[in-house]
Structures are given as structure tokens and as C-alpha cells.
Amino acid sequence: MKGSLVIAEREIPGIMRNKPTLWILLTVAVVFALTILLKWPESGVSDLTGSQARGAFRSLAMAMLTAVVLVVPAFPATSLVKEIRRRTMELLLNSPLHRYEIFFGKALAMFCFILVLLTMTLPAMTCCFAMGGISLTSDILRLYVLLIVVCLQLAVLGMLVGTWAGSPESALRWAYGCTFALVVGTLIPWQFLEGMEGPLGSIASFLRQLSPVPAMLQMVSGTTVSQVGLRDSESLMESYFLYAGLFIVIGSGVCIRRFNYSLLDRSRSQGVITDELSSGGQVARRLFFLIDPQRRKAGIPFFLNPVMVKEFRSRQFGRLHWLLRLISSCAVLSLLLTFATTMGTVDWGVERIGGIIVIAQVTLIIVLTPGIAGGLISGEREAGGWDLLRTTPLSAGRILRGKLISVVLTLLLVLCASLPGYAVIMAIKPNLREQVMQVIVCLLFSAALSLLVSATVSAFVRSTAVATTISYGLLMLLFAGTLVVWSNLDAPFSHTFVERVLSVNPMAGALSAIAASGFETFDLVPRTWWTSGILCGLLLITLQLRTWRLCQPD
């Protein structure tokens, strides 16, 4: 295994000398210091029951899991793609090193970075331990073991994505998409089907065990109480360790197998233009395709924005046949949400089901938007296409409108997936019609803010990968960071302060409108609309000015 040590010796300085790494480590240290300060007793003396220490430990544990989910997947995915594009992977594959040595060397480098990242949380955890009420072995040690397993799983997931992705920005989109699907997406069926017997209940229970969140909640709570008050008989941590271990072993084997020369020369079929086929072939394809993806496109009509058409035709998921697939997927999702809403409102009530739909919808927006809008302008500048746009007679405003409309239409299709579920809610409880309409408005503001934040970052950053990463961080700070303040209501934040902070979060406004649990006492509508509207206006003005500046001659 000397070759693995050589690879790790080469990789570790590259990771640690990176400027984003320094900022990430400093941010983690500052955030955890603030977290423990918020939970520190005002009198300086903790209570004898240990409830304050348990509360601080719970907050630190969830913050550590959030930091791991946001930080770890990006490094292995992008570093592998960058190495392939710089052709240094070609040198490694032609060296005497075996494929497994290359993989374990990179994994060892990532593990060292993970240890440094977790080390930044030790001062805050030491203060939490000094408060008393938590055990060094059964609490803190188990927490770090769980986090290390989560980090290893996400690192393997990132490297798997890196072996298939063709660019750093594509690797980021797929890495974060797969991570959120693993951590959050696997919990959604359980929220609707909990307690249901039969195959659906068994599948939902199995999917829940794939996510580290239930294992973390079960560990930090000290009991086996699930999110809705029912008690689980099985140990969720043991189940997660089993499935995560299987994923790490199988994923490592797949990565090692894919470490070959196919990474350097990925053949891609150019396809055949339908217009060049015979008449019989064209008729046959028209019978099998509603929208033929290989048919030559018609010219751009004068009334359409050419930049919008260019975005749809050049973007991976922008062409019409992909949009039709998105519409069909949204239709299937709508049916599932309608079924879940109908079944769930009988057991849990409209407010709980509405809150689940809101959180799932905003999560989908956060995952999808930076991947599409993060490269609107930075991708053009990075690839050299922006200079071509500047030579056209198009104004800066028309260029910007075309790019924004191409993303807006895609997001509207995604938002339509939740409409049948809300329609069922209004049919079951007609007096909630006004609240449901308020929720839909809040979702529209969530999509608009996500789009404008990502597009504005893309206008100021030249690298698409960096712009996508910054967009994810800002959106998580906006939507999840404000909920951290809400979770510290009355300890130490007052109700008025929390309400002011939540006014910048459209998702919190939707939860308040639907009267979800914990948001009944907050009056966030229409305050959230005004705040989100002002933020959207400022971002739009900034984006317009920056685009105009970029269109000026050098």
C-alpha cells in the first residue's frame, strides 16, 4: 500500500492549501462557537438534570451533520473531474500504481480532510461536555463514529459521481442531488406512510434506514422516539451502519473498476439526424416519438427571445423532449402527492401534510435551481461564449431576460407538481382555501429568490463550479439558517426576534400560512412577501447592472 501513501501525500497538500478549504474550516469553527454560546446557561451554571447540556449536544450534533452534508460531497467529485480534465489522471493510470492504490490514496486524503473538519468542532463539543449531563463514550464517541461513517459514505458517493461527470459543475449538481436524495429524499415516504402495514409501509421503513438523520435523532434524543411520537423497536443506528457499510464497500469496488482508460476517452455516439433518413425511417420515428430529439430544429421565430431558445437547445435538460419527461415526472409526482395527501390527512391532519409538502417542494427547488442557474453567466464566460454574445446586436437586458426565462419555465413545471396535493387539501378542508393560496405565493417567492441568488452569484464569479457551490451555501443559509434561529426560540431568542428573522424565509411564511407545527404563533404573511419582494428587486437590479457592465467593451 505504499502507492496509496504516495497518492495521499500528493493529494493532502492540494486540498489543504486550497482557499475554499480555509474558508470552510474557519466558517465551521465560528458557527460551532456561536452554537455553543447560544446554548450556554445565562447564569454560567448548568441545571442538575442535564437538560441544557442535552439540548446543546443535540444542536451541535445536527449542526455537525448539516456541515458534513454540505461540505464533504463537493471535494471528491470535483477533484476527480479536474484531474481528468487536466490529464494528470492519465499519468497516474500509466504509472506502476494499481487502480486500488489510486483509489485508496484519494480516499485516505479525503479521510484526513474529514478528520481536520471534525477537529474544528472539538472546542465546542468540549464546552458542551463541560456542562455535564452527557457521556464521553455513549454520546460523544458514538456521535463522531456516526459522522465518520457518513463522511466516508458521502466521499465514496462523490467519487462515484466524479467517474461519470464530464465537468466540475455537472459533478457538483449530481453530487449534491444524490446527497440530498440520500439524506432527505429517503425520509419523505416515511412521513406519509408511517404506521401503514403492507408493502408500502415496509418500503418506506426500509428507505428511512438509508438516511443518517433518523439514526442521529435517535442517538441525540437519548430515546427511540420518532418524529411523530411513535416508538421504534429497532436500532436505527445499527441499521444505518449496515447499509452504509454495504454502500461503501460496493461503491468502492465500482470506483476501483472504473479507474481505467475509459475515464480519459469517453466515446459518445453523434447520432443520426432524422431529416437525413429515408422517408420510411422518418415516418417510423414520427410514430414512436411525440417529439423527436434527433429531428433538425426549425428556425427561431422573430417573436421569441433567441437567447432563451439557445439556452433550451444547448442545456442538457433544456431540450423539448427532456422538458416533456420533466412534465411526465411531475405528473407522476402529483399523483403520488395527491394519494399521500388523501391518506395522510385522515390520520395526521391537513396542517402536518401541508407542512411536509412545503418542505419537500422547497428542498427540490434548492437542489435544482443552483445547478441550472449557477452557470447562466459564469458558464458563458468560462467557455468563451460571452464574447460571442457581446458581438451580437442583442442588448444586455434581452440577454438577461432570455436566460432568466429559460430557468423560470423549468421551475414553474416543478412547482406544478404540488398543485394537485393542495387541491385535495382544499377539497378536504374548504376553509383553508385562502391559506393554500398564500402557500403557493410563498413557493413562488422561494423559486424567485433561489433563481435570482444563483444568477447574481453567477454574474460575479467566473467559474461555474465555484458559483454553484456559493449558491448552494447562500440558499442553505437563507432557508435552513433562519430555521436554526427558530429552533432556539426562547433559548435565547425572543419571539419577536425570531419572527423578524423568519420574515426573510419564504418557506417559513408558507409553514406559517398552513399553520404547521411550531409556526402557529407566527404571523409571517404578508411580511414575508414584502421582504422577499424587496430582496428580489435588489437582486434583479444588481444582476441587471452587472450584466450591463459585462456587455461593455473591455
N, C-alpha and C positions, 0 to 999 in steps of 0.2 A: 504493500500500500504506500510505498514511497512516492509513487506518482501522484497519488491523491494529496499528499502533503505539499508536493511541489505546486500543484494547481491551487490549493488553498493559500499557499504563501504568495501566489501571484494575485489571487482574487481579493484577499482581505484588504490590502492597501488601497486597491482601486475603489472598494466600497466605502472605506472609512475616510478616504481623502476627498470624497465627493461632497460638494457644498450642500446639496439637499439632505445628505445624511446628518451633517452637523446641525442643520435647522430642525430636522426631525427629532434628534436626540434632545436638543435644547427645549423644544416645544413640549415633549413628553415630560421632561423634568419639571418645567414650570407648571404644566397642567396638573400634575400629581401633587405638587407642593400646594397649589391653590385648593385642590380637592380636600386634602387633609386639614388645611386651615379652615375650610368651611365647616368641617365636621368636628373641629376641636372644641371641647367644652368651654363655655364662656368663663366659667369660674376657674378653669385650669385643673379641676378635679373631676375625674370620670365617675359615673354612678357605680354603685356596688353591683348592680345586676349585670353590667356589661352591655346593656342595650346600645349605648352610644358607641362603644367600640365595635359592636356587630354592625351598626349602621355605617360607620366609617369604612369597615372592612368590605361591606357589600358594595359601597360606592366605588372604592378603589378597584375591586375585582372586576366590576362591569366596565369601568374606565380602561383597565388594562386589556380586557378582551376587545373593546372597541378600537384601541390603539393598534393592537395586533392585526385586526381585520383590515384596518385602513392602510397600514404600512407594509406588512410583510409581502403580500402578493405582487406588488409592483416591481420589486428588485429582481427576483429570479426571472420573471417574464421578459422584462425589457433588457436586462443584461445579456441574456442568451440571444435575443434577436439582434442587438447591437453587435455582438461578437460575430454573428453570421454575416451581417452586412459589411463589417469591416474586414472580413475574410481572415480573421485570426482563428476562427474555428477550423478553417482549412489547415492551418499549421498544426493545430492540436491533433486533428484526425490523421495527419501524415507523420506524426511523431511516434516514437515507440510506445507511447502510453496506450493502455487498453481503454475501451469505452467506459467500463465500470469505474476506472480510476479517474477519468474526467468527470463523470457524474458525481462520485463521492467527494472529489475535491471541491467542486462547486457547492455541493450540499454542506460540506464542512465549513466553507466560507460563510454561507448563509447562516449556519448554526452559530458561528462566532458572532455575527452581527446580531442575531436574536438574543444571545446572552448579554451583549452590550446594551441592547434595547431594554431588556428586563432589568439590568443592573441599574438603569436610571430610575426605576421605580422603588428601589430598596430604601432610600431615605424616607419616603412617605410611608412605606409599609412598616419600617422600624418605629416611626411615631405612632402608627396605629397599634402596633404590638405593645408599645409602652402604655397605652390607655388601659390595657388589661381586658379580660373577657374573651380573648381568642387564643387558640393553641398554636404553638410553633410548628408542630408536626401535622396534626389533623386538619389545620386550617391553612396556614401559610405555605407549608411544604406541598400540600395537595394542590393548592392554587397554582403554584409555579410549575408543578408537574403537568397539570392540565394545560396551562398556557404553552409549555414547551411542545406538547403533543399537537396542539392547534397550530403552532408556528410551523412545525415540521410538515403537517398536512398541507397548509397553505403554500409552503415553499415548493413542495412536490407538485401541487396544482399549478403554481406559477411556471415551473419549468416545463410541465406538460403543455401548457398554453404556448410557451415560447418555442417549442419544437414545431408548432403548426402555424403560428402567426407569421405574417410577412413583413410587418413594420412594428416599431415600438408603440405607436398609438393603437394599432389593432391589438397588440398584446395586452395593453392596458385595459382596453374595452372588454376583451374576453376574460382577462384575469379577474377584474372586479365584478363582471357579470356572473361568472361561475362562483366567485366567493360569496356574493350576496344570495345567489340561488342556494348555495350550501348552508349558509348561516341563517338566512331569513326565510327563503322560499320554502324550505322543508318544514317550517313551522306553521305555514298558512293552512294546509289541510287539517291539522290537528285542532286549530282554532274553531273550525266549522264542524268537524266530525268527532269531537271529543265525546267519549261515552257511548258512541254508536257501535253496536255489535255488527258482526259480519265482515266481509272482505274490505269494505271501505274503511271501517274503523281500524282494522289490522294494518292496512297500508298507511293510514295517517299516523298510527303509533310507531310504525317502523321508520317512516320518514323523519319523525321528530327525533329519533335516536341518532340520526346522522348529523344533527346540528350540535355544536358545543354549548349553545345558550341554555337549553334545559339542564344539562349537567352542571353548568356554572350556577344557575339559580338554585338547584337542589343543594349544591355544596355550601354556598354562602348563606342560605337561609337557615341551615342547621337542621331542617326537617325535610320531609318529602312532599311538601305542599306544592301543588302545581299552580299555574297562573290563575286558575278559576276556582281554587279552593278544594278540589278533589285531591285525594291522596294516591300516590303511585306506589305500588308494591315493589317494583324493580328498581335497581340502582342504575340511574341514567348515566352516571359516570363510567361504570364498568361497560355498559353497552356502547357508549361513545368511544372508549378506548379500544374496544374490539373492532368496531367498524372503521375507526380512523387508522388503526394499525394495519388492517387489511388494505385500505386505500393507499397508505404509504408504501407498503410492500409491492402491491400490484402496480401502482403508479411509478415507482422507482424502476421496476422491471421494464415497463413500457418506455420510460425515458431512456434507459440504457440501450434498449433495442433501437430507438430512433436516433441515437447518436451515431449516425453514419453519413455517407456521402450524399444521401438524398436530401439532407439539410442544405447542401450547397447548390444543388442543381435540381430545382423543383420544376419538373416538366408540367406544362399546362396546355391542354388542348385549345387551339384557337377557335374551334367550332366551324360551322358552315353557315353562311348567310342563306336564309330561306329563299330570298329572291333569286339566288343562283341555282336553285334546284329545278328539276323538271316540273311541268305543270301538275303531274300526278303527285309528286312529292309535296308541292305546296298545298294542294287540296287535302292531302292526308294530314299534314300538320295543322291545317285550319280545323279539321275535325277533332283533333286531340288537344288543341291549345286554344283557350279563350283569348289569351294574349301571348303571342309567340315571342319568346325572348330573343330569337335569332333572326327576326324579321327586320329589315332595314327601316329605320325610323324616318318619318316624314319630316319636312322642313318645319321650322319654328314659325308659327303664325305671328303676325305683326302685333296682335293684342296681348301676347304673353311676354313675360319678362325672360329674356334669353339666359340670364344668369340662373334663374330658378330652374329652367329646363336643363341647363348644363349640370346643375347640382343633382337633379334627379337622374340624369343619364350617366353621370360619372361616379356617383356614390354607390357603394356596394349594395346597400339596401334601399336605394332610391328609385330603381327602375320599376316600371309599372307592374311587372309580374311579381316582384318582391313585395310591392305595396298590396297587391291582391292577396298574397299569402299572409301579410300582416293583418289585413281585414278579416280573412277567414280565421286566423288565430284569435283575434279579438272577439269574433262571433262565438267561437267555442268557449272562450273565457267568460263571455257574457252569460252563456247558458249555464256554465258551472256556478258563477256567482248568483244567478237567479235561483238555481236549485239550492245552493247553500243558504241564501237569504231566507227562502221559504221554510227550509227545515230548521234553520238556526233561530229564527225569531220566535218559534214555538217554545223553545227551551230556554233561551237566554234573553230574549227581548230585542227590540229594534235597535236600541242605543248601542248595545255591545256589538251587534253585527255591523251596524253602520260605522262604528269606530274601526273595526277590523278592515272593512273595505277601504276606508280613507287611508289608513296606514299602508295597506298593500299597494294602493294606487300611487301614493306619493313616493313610496320606495321604488316602484317601477319607473317613475319619472326621473328620480335621482340617478338611477342606474343607467337609463337610456340617454338622457339629454347630453351629458358631457361627452359621451362617445360620438354623438352626431355633431354637436355644435362646437366642441372643443377645437376642431380643426377647420372651422369655416374660413378664417383668415390666415391663421398660422400655417395651415396646410398648404395654402396657395403660396405664401412667402417662402416656405421651406422647399417646395418643389419648383419654384420659379414661375408658377402660373400667374402670380400677382402682377408681374411686369407685363405680361400679355394683356391682362385686364386693363391696365393703365393705358395701353396703346389704343384701346377701343374708344369709340365716341360715347360710351356709357358714362353717366355721372356717378359720383360716389354714392349718392342716395339710391340710385337704381340698382347698383351692385349690391348694396347692403340689403335693400328690400328683397331682392331675388334670393339671397342666401337665407335671410330670416324666414321668408315664406316657405322655403323648401323644408325647413325644420318644423315650422308651425303646423303644416298639414300632416306631417307624420305624428306629431304629438297629439293632435286632435283625434286621429284614428285610435291612438292608445287610450285616450280619455273616454272614448265612446264605449270601451269595454265595460265600464262600470254603470252605464246608464240603465240597463235592464234591472240590475240589482236595486238601484234607487227607486225604479218604478214599482218594484214589488214592495219595497218599504212603504211607499206612499199608498199602495193598494191595501196593505195590511193595517196601516195606521194613517188615515187620511189627514188627520190634524197636523202631521209632520211635513206637509207639502212645502210650507214656507221654509222650514229648516233644511229640507233636502235641496231646495233651490239655492240656499245660502252655501251649503256644502259644495255644490257644483261650481259656484262662483269662486270659492276659495281654492278649489282644484285648478281652475283656470289661472288664477293668480300664481299658484305654485308652479305650473308649467311655464308661465311667462317669466317668472323670476329665475327659474333654472336655465331657461334659454338665454336670457339677457346676461346673466352672470357668466355663463360659459362663453358666449360670443364676445363679451367685453374682455375677458381674460385672453381669448384667442387673438384679439386685436393688439394686445400689448406684449404678447410672448411670441417669439419666433418659432420655437419648437412645439410641434403638436403634442408630443408626449408630455412635456412639461405643462403645457396649457391644460391638457386633460387632467393631469394629477392635481394641479392647483384648483381646477373647477370642482373636482370631487371633494377636495378639502373644504372649500368655501361653502359648498352646498351642505355638507355634513355639519359644518359649524352653524349654518343658518337653521337647519331643520332639527338636527339632533342636539346641538349645543344648547339651544334655548330650552329644550326639554330637560336637560341636566339641571338648569336653574329651577324648572318646575318641580323636579324630583326633590329639591331641597326646600320646598315650601315650609315656612315656619321653623326651619332649622338650617340656615339662619334667616332666609329671605322672607320678607313680609308679603302678604297677599297683593298689595298694590304694586310692589316692585316686580313680582313675578308676572303680573298681568301686563305691565309695561314691556317687559322683555318678550313675552309671548306675542305681543302685538305685531312683531316683525315676522312671525312664522305663520304663513297661510294654513299650514296643516293644523296648527293649534286652533286657528279660527274655525276650521271645519269640524274638529273634535268638539269644540265648544258649542257650535251650532247644532250638532247631533246629540248634545248632552251626554257624551261618552263619560265613562267612569273617571273621576278625578278632575273633570273640566266643567262640572255643573255650576260651580260658583263663579266662573269667569265669564265676563261679558266682553267678548273679543270681536263681535260683529256689530257695526261696520268698521270698528277701529282698525282691524287687520286689513280691510280693503283699502282704506286711506293710506296706511303705511306702505303696503305692498305697491299701490299705485304710484306713490311718490318715489319709492325705490326704483320701480320700473322706468319711470320718467327720467330720473337722473342717470340710470344706466344707459338708456336709449340715447340721451343727449351726448353722454361721454363716448358711446360707441360711434355715433354719427360723426362727431368731431375727430375722433381717432381715424376713422375710415377716410374722411376728407383729407386728413394730413398724410395718410399713406398713399393717397392717389396723387399727391403733388409731385412734381419733378424733383429728383434728388439734387 
